[in-house]
Amino acid sequence: MVVALVITTQFGFAQDTTFKQDVKKFFELSGGGGGIEAVQDQILPMIDEDQHEEFKKDFSSLMDDFYNKVASVFEEEFTHEDIKSLIAIIEQGIEEENPNMGELIQASEAGKKFMDKEKIIDEKMQNKLMTWGLDMQLMMSKYGIE
């Protein structure tokens, strides 16, 4: 019984991790992640060089928290298959250099579902990311950045 519980727990964790990784990939492919992660490059010159490594660790932890929050919102609204489908559509559009990515997405069932839930997702994201923004400010103040 203990072995079954351990296997079930690890399988569930692996699925959860894969879902989060796929949400992160979708978010990055759709243009959501690049701007946030570029913040690190903008902040580093403002910090003493001897604190760069510590800052990178703190920033990485903060980004993990960011993507956990994004994934939790998506997990409430979409299945893993929905996310995989959206990733496949975007990757196909990128590969084909299709300038009408929005049309490609809207033509699929997962894309229609995404468009229907976009307002709900935005609202949930705003609520979750307000606390993340405060954490970011606290981290920056740790390094003397106001």
C-alpha positions in Angstrom: 0.0 0.0 0.0 2.8 2.4 0.8 4.5 1.6 -2.5 1.3 2.3 -4.4 0.9 5.7 -2.5 4.5 6.7 -3.4 4.1 5.7 -7.0 0.8 7.6 -7.3 2.2 10.6 -5.6 5.3 10.7 -7.8 3.2 10.2 -11.0 0.9 13.0 -9.9 3.8 15.3 -9.2 5.4 14.4 -12.6 2.1 15.3 -14.4 1.8 18.5 -12.4 5.4 19.4 -13.3 4.9 18.6 -16.9 1.7 20.7 -17.0 3.6 23.7 -15.4 6.5 23.2 -17.9 4.0 23.2 -20.8 2.2 26.3 -19.5 5.6 28.1 -19.2 6.5 27.0 -22.8 3.1 28.3 -24.0 3.5 31.5 -22.1 7.0 32.1 -23.6 6.0 31.1 -27.1 3.1 33.5 -27.1 5.4 36.3 -26.0 4.5 36.5 -22.4 7.7 35.4 -20.8 10.3 37.3 -22.7 9.6 40.8 -21.3 9.6 39.6 -17.7 12.8 37.6 -17.9 14.6 40.5 -19.7 14.1 42.4 -16.5 17.0 40.6 -15.0 19.4 42.0 -17.6 18.1 45.5 -16.9 18.5 45.2 -13.2 22.0 43.6 -13.1 23.9 46.8 -14.0 22.3 48.5 -11.0 23.7 46.0 -8.6 27.2 45.7 -7.2 29.0 43.0 -9.2 29.8 41.0 -6.1 26.0 40.5 -5.6 25.2 39.3 -9.1 25.2 35.6 -8.4 23.0 36.0 -5.3 20.6 38.3 -7.3 20.4 35.7 -10.1 19.4 33.0 -7.6 16.8 35.3 -6.0 15.5 36.3 -9.4 15.4 32.7 -10.6 13.3 31.8 -7.5 11.0 34.7 -8.1 10.6 33.6 -11.7 9.7 30.0 -10.6 7.1 31.5 -8.3 5.8 33.6 -11.3 5.4 30.6 -13.5 3.8 28.6 -10.6 1.2 31.4 -10.4 0.7 31.4 -14.1 0.3 27.6 -14.2 -2.2 27.6 -11.4 -4.4 30.0 -13.3 -4.2 28.0 -16.5 -4.7 24.8 -14.6 -8.1 26.1 -13.3 -9.3 26.8 -16.9 -7.6 24.4 -19.2 -6.7 20.7 -19.5 -3.1 19.6 -20.2 -4.3 18.6 -23.7 -5.6 22.2 -24.3 -2.1 23.6 -23.5 -0.3 21.0 -25.6 -2.6 21.8 -28.5 -2.0 25.6 -28.2 1.8 24.9 -28.1 1.6 22.8 -31.2 -0.4 25.5 -33.1 2.1 28.3 -32.1 5.1 26.1 -33.0 3.5 25.3 -36.4 2.8 29.0 -37.0 6.4 29.9 -36.1 7.8 27.1 -38.3 5.7 28.2 -41.2 6.4 31.9 -40.5 2.7 32.5 -40.5 2.0 36.2 -39.7 -1.6 35.4 -38.7 -0.9 33.5 -35.5 -4.2 34.8 -34.0 -6.2 33.3 -36.8 -4.4 30.0 -36.4 -5.1 29.9 -32.7 -8.8 30.9 -33.2 -9.3 28.2 -35.8 -8.7 25.4 -33.2 -10.9 24.2 -30.4 -8.3 24.9 -27.8 -7.7 28.3 -29.3 -11.5 29.1 -29.2 -11.5 28.0 -25.6 -8.5 30.2 -24.8 -10.2 33.2 -26.5 -13.4 32.6 -24.6 -11.5 32.5 -21.3 -9.0 35.2 -22.0 -10.8 37.8 -19.8 -11.2 35.4 -16.9 -7.5 34.5 -17.2 -6.5 38.2 -17.2 -8.5 38.8 -14.1 -7.2 35.8 -12.2 -3.6 36.7 -13.3 -3.9 40.3 -12.1 -5.0 39.1 -8.7 -2.3 36.5 -8.4 0.5 38.7 -9.8 -0.2 41.6 -7.5 1.5 39.7 -4.7 4.2 38.6 -7.0 4.9 42.2 -7.9 5.3 43.1 -4.2 7.7 40.2 -3.8 9.7 41.6 -6.7 9.8 45.0 -5.1 11.0 43.5 -1.8 13.7 41.6 -3.6 14.9 44.7 -5.4 15.0 46.7 -2.2 17.3 44.0 -0.8 19.8 45.0 -3.4 19.3 48.8 -2.8 17.0 49.4 -5.8 14.0 51.6 -5.2 
